[in-house]
Amino acid sequence: MLVMFLAVGILFTVRTGFFQFTHIRLWMGRTIVALFRNRNVRKTDDEHAISQFQSFCTALAATLGTGNITGVATAIIAGGPGAIFWMWVSALLGMMTNFAENILGIRYRRKDSKGDWTGGAMLYIEKGLHCPWLAAVFAFLCILASLGMGNMTQANSMAVGLKEAFSVPPVLTGVLSMAAVGLVLLGGVKRLAKVTEKVVPFMAVFYLAGGIFVLAVHWRNIPQAFSTIVTEAFQLRSVGGGVLGYGMRQAMKMGIARGIFSNEAGLGSSVMAHIASDVKEPVVQGMWGIFEVFADTVVVCTITALVILTSGVYDKTQCLSNIVNGIENIDGTTLTGLAFETAIPGGSKFMAAAIVLFAFATIVGWSYFGVQAVTYLLGERYIRFYKLLYIVVILPGCVTAPGFIWELADTMNGCMAIPNLIAITLLSGEVTAATRKYLNTVQKEQDSAQKKKRNNIKRISKNN
């Protein structure tokens, strides 16, 4: 299954001419740079759509979850520091998978009875592949994934963090979370977009500032941390041969799995947030998909990994010994909290606050994905029932054992991804054609601008 994720990422990387590398200036310019230069990227006058930035924040709210904190720590515990290298690999390839998903999502979206945009992977599977039964399977699996990965895993990490930092009973966390999520869900996509466009930037800056502070304290250990990540990514000795190392296979397995859990590239989930954008050009929204994976995994997950590895709280020998002897290791939330404690007094409390923000944003973001799937599969009349169910399962998520929750999430990831990966692979020709057409348009615009600039220079020279 993990090989399939990588293969699809490689396919789109090659077919688009290594777009994420060769056109980095373009996709950065059309996303994060445009955010500060172009009001139309931040705001929209379309009452039936949300802005490019709002759709990005909604998608990022769903991906910037506890996978960026707990998931990274879990990858290191179970796969060693080398897992982070493979997480980077999955992200670099996943950028193009997400790019392809969003191009297809915009191409095949449609208006609902209220005039709002609706769609997602279900529509390009149905309309592009002409395979409605596979689209129905995807929608059903998306609903299950929204309840598991998008809801219960996040609620569980939130409950664990608050219990350890503030001794808050998991049941109380569940009840309060149900109330908060319910308030957002009742307001529809517009309220959801307004919440995420404020919460996502704040929580990202809040967490990154704390992480950078820890790295500033332990700056001497940063080169060694990078060295360990790279060397252990290719370590051949496995746990089965003793407690010498995790082995390349285990590092690859954990890194790719946790990377996918974090950025969701290949699942077809974030497409459902991006299709609500007021954007007209599919490739532009595709570039927001690239930046989404970059921000989620290359930036935030790397900060988490470096905080853990530079702080000295990770004990490789002890973790390996526990794995060999069948002893449960320290959980990821606790390990990351200990890492922050080394530089920030009350670091576990900082970590709990970060997890609450990340988890809440993900729960809210994934609710929208589930709504889109329910709308496609059952119709708009079942949305209210789904929202009620979505709110209710937060409580069991808070009180269930973490191990079971994470296994459930990984299973849902794999099942949901299969129909989506098949679809985007078979529709790769459309993605390639759209990308080439857009790049040709950009080139013509640049040539025209250069020609105009040269003519102006000649005119000025002639006047002088």
KEGUVO-666309 format. One line per 8 residues: number of its first residue (from 1); their letters; for each residue x, y, z of C-alpha. Coordinates in steps of 0.5 Angstrom, whole numbers, plus 500, padded with zeros to 3 digits. Example, Ala and Ser with C-alpha at 12.3 -4.5 7.8 and 13.67 -1.06 7.14 Angstrom:
# KEGUVO-666309
1 = AS = 525:491:516  527:498:514 $
This chain:
# KEGUVO-666309
1 = MLVMFLAV = 500:500:500  506:505:502  509:503:495  503:505:492  503:512:495  510:513:493  509:510:486  503:515:484 $
9 = GILFTVRT = 508:521:487  513:519:483  508:518:477  506:526:477  513:528:479  516:525:472  510:527:468  510:534:470 $
17 = GFFQFTHI = 517:535:469  519:535:477  514:541:478  515:542:485  523:543:484  523:546:477  517:551:479  518:552:486 $
25 = RLWMGRTI = 518:560:485  512:560:481  508:556:486  511:560:492  509:566:488  502:564:487  501:562:494  504:565:500 $
33 = VALFRNRN = 507:571:496  500:572:493  497:572:500  501:579:502  500:582:495  493:580:492  487:582:496  483:577:492 $
41 = VRKTDDEH = 487:571:494  485:573:502  478:575:500  472:574:496  466:577:494  462:571:492  457:569:497  457:562:494 $
49 = AISQFQSF = 464:561:495  470:562:500  477:565:498  483:561:496  486:563:503  480:560:506  480:554:503  487:553:504 $
57 = CTALAATL = 486:554:511  480:549:512  485:544:508  491:545:513  486:545:519  485:538:517  492:536:516  495:540:521 $
65 = GTGNITGV = 493:536:527  496:531:532  500:528:526  505:533:526  506:532:534  504:526:536  505:522:529  512:525:529 $
73 = ATAIIAGG = 514:523:536  511:516:534  515:515:528  521:516:532  520:512:537  517:506:533  522:507:527  528:511:529 $
81 = PGAIFWMW = 530:518:527  531:515:520  523:515:519  524:523:519  528:522:512  522:518:509  517:523:512  521:528:508 $
89 = VSALLGMM = 521:523:501  513:522:502  512:529:503  516:531:497  513:526:492  506:527:496  506:535:494  505:532:487 $
97 = TNFAENIL = 499:528:489  496:533:492  497:538:486  494:533:482  488:531:486  486:539:487  487:540:479  482:534:478 $
105 = GIRYRRKD = 477:537:484  476:544:481  475:541:474  470:536:476  466:540:482  459:542:481  454:547:484  449:544:489 $
113 = SKGDWTGG = 441:546:490  444:552:494  449:555:489  455:553:493  460:549:490  460:541:492  465:535:490  471:532:491 $
121 = AMLYIEKG = 474:525:489  467:522:489  466:527:483  472:526:479  472:518:480  464:518:478  465:523:472  472:522:470 $
129 = LHCPWLAA = 473:515:470  465:514:469  465:509:475  460:511:480  460:505:484  467:506:486  465:514:487  460:511:492 $
137 = VFAFLCIL = 465:506:496  470:512:496  465:517:499  463:511:504  470:510:506  471:518:507  465:518:512  468:513:516 $
145 = ASLGMGNM = 475:516:516  472:523:518  470:519:524  476:515:526  482:519:523  479:526:523  475:526:529  477:520:534 $
153 = TQANSMAV = 485:520:534  485:528:535  480:528:541  484:522:544  491:526:543  487:532:546  485:528:552  491:525:553 $
161 = GLKEAFSV = 495:532:553  490:535:557  490:530:563  498:530:563  499:537:563  493:540:567  489:533:570  483:534:566 $
169 = PPVLTGVL = 479:528:566  478:525:559  471:525:560  470:533:561  475:534:555  470:530:551  464:534:553  467:541:552 $
177 = SMAAVGLV = 470:539:545  463:536:543  460:543:545  465:547:541  465:543:535  458:543:535  458:551:535  462:551:529 $
185 = LLGGVKRL = 458:546:525  452:549:526  454:555:522  456:551:515  462:552:511  462:560:511  463:560:519  468:554:518 $
193 = AKVTEKVV = 472:558:514  472:564:518  474:560:524  480:556:520  483:562:517  484:565:524  485:559:528  490:556:523 $
201 = PFMAVFYL = 495:562:522  495:563:530  496:556:532  502:555:526  505:561:529  504:559:536  507:552:535  513:554:531 $
209 = AGGIFVLA = 515:560:535  515:555:541  519:550:537  524:555:534  526:557:541  527:550:543  532:549:537  535:556:539 $
217 = VHWRNIPQ = 537:553:546  539:547:543  542:550:537  549:546:538  545:539:537  542:541:530  547:538:526  548:532:529 $
225 = AFSTIVTE = 540:531:529  540:532:521  546:527:521  542:522:525  536:522:521  540:521:514  545:516:517  539:512:520 $
233 = AFQLRSVG = 534:512:514  539:507:511  541:503:517  541:496:515  541:492:522  534:491:524  531:490:531  530:482:530 $
241 = GGVLGYGM = 538:482:530  538:485:537  538:492:539  543:495:534  538:499:530  531:500:527  533:498:520  531:501:514 $
249 = RQAMKMGI = 525:498:512  522:500:519  524:507:518  521:507:511  515:504:514  514:509:520  516:515:516  512:514:510 $
257 = ARGIFSNE = 506:512:514  506:518:519  507:523:513  501:520:510  497:521:516  500:528:517  499:531:510  494:526:507 $
265 = AGLGSSVM = 496:527:500  493:521:496  487:520:501  483:525:497  480:529:503  483:536:502  480:536:495  473:537:499 $
273 = AHIASDVK = 476:544:502  480:546:496  473:545:491  470:551:495  475:556:493  473:562:488  479:560:484  478:559:476 $
281 = EPVVQGMW = 484:556:474  485:549:477  492:549:477  493:555:481  489:551:487  493:545:485  499:549:487  496:551:494 $
289 = GIFEVFAD = 496:543:495  503:543:494  504:549:499  499:545:504  504:539:504  510:543:504  507:547:510  505:541:514 $
297 = TVVVCTIT = 510:536:513  517:540:511  516:545:516  512:543:522  513:536:522  521:537:521  521:542:527  517:537:532 $
305 = ALVILTSG = 523:532:530  528:537:531  526:539:538  525:532:540  532:530:537  536:536:540  533:536:547  536:529:549 $
313 = VYDKTQCL = 529:526:551  529:521:546  533:514:548  534:510:542  537:504:546  531:504:551  526:505:546  529:499:542 $
321 = SNIVNGIE = 530:494:548  522:496:549  520:494:542  524:487:543  521:485:549  514:487:548  514:493:553  510:499:551 $
329 = NIDGTTLT = 514:505:549  512:512:552  507:515:548  508:521:543  505:526:546  509:525:553  515:525:549  514:531:545 $
337 = GLAFETAI = 512:535:552  518:532:555  522:535:549  519:542:550  520:542:558  528:542:557  527:549:554  521:552:556 $
345 = PGGSKFMA = 518:552:563  512:548:563  513:545:557  508:540:557  503:545:558  505:549:552  504:542:548  497:541:551 $
353 = AAIVLFAF = 495:548:549  498:546:542  495:539:541  488:542:543  489:548:538  491:543:532  486:537:534  480:542:535 $
361 = ATIVGWSY = 482:545:528  483:538:525  476:536:528  473:542:525  476:541:518  474:534:517  467:535:519  467:539:512 $
369 = FGVQAVTY = 470:533:508  465:528:512  459:533:510  461:533:503  461:525:502  455:524:506  452:529:501  454:525:495 $
377 = LLGERYIR = 452:519:498  446:520:501  443:527:500  443:534:503  437:531:508  442:527:512  447:532:513  444:534:520 $
385 = FYKLLYIV = 444:527:522  452:526:520  453:532:524  450:530:530  454:523:530  460:527:528  459:531:535  457:524:539 $
393 = VILPGCVT = 464:520:537  468:525:540  467:523:547  469:515:546  475:518:542  477:522:548  476:515:553  479:510:548 $
401 = APGFIWEL = 486:507:548  491:511:544  494:504:541  487:502:538  485:509:535  492:510:531  491:503:528  484:504:526 $
409 = ADTMNGCM = 486:511:523  492:507:519  487:502:517  482:508:514  487:512:511  489:505:507  482:504:505  480:511:503 $
417 = AIPNLIAI = 486:512:499  486:506:494  480:508:490  483:515:490  490:513:488  487:509:482  483:515:480  488:520:479 $
425 = TLLSGEVT = 493:515:476  488:514:470  486:521:470  494:523:470  493:525:463  488:531:464  493:533:470  499:533:465 $
433 = AATRKYLN = 495:537:460  492:542:464  499:543:467  502:544:461  497:549:458  498:553:464  505:553:464  505:556:457 $
441 = TVQKEQDS = 500:561:459  505:563:464  511:563:459  507:568:454  505:573:460  512:573:462  514:574:454  509:579:453 $
449 = AQKKKRNN = 512:583:460  519:582:458  517:585:451  513:591:454  519:592:458  524:592:453  520:597:449  519:602:454 $
457 = IKRISKNN = 527:602:455  527:603:448  522:609:448  526:612:454  533:612:451  530:615:444  527:621:448  533:622:451 $
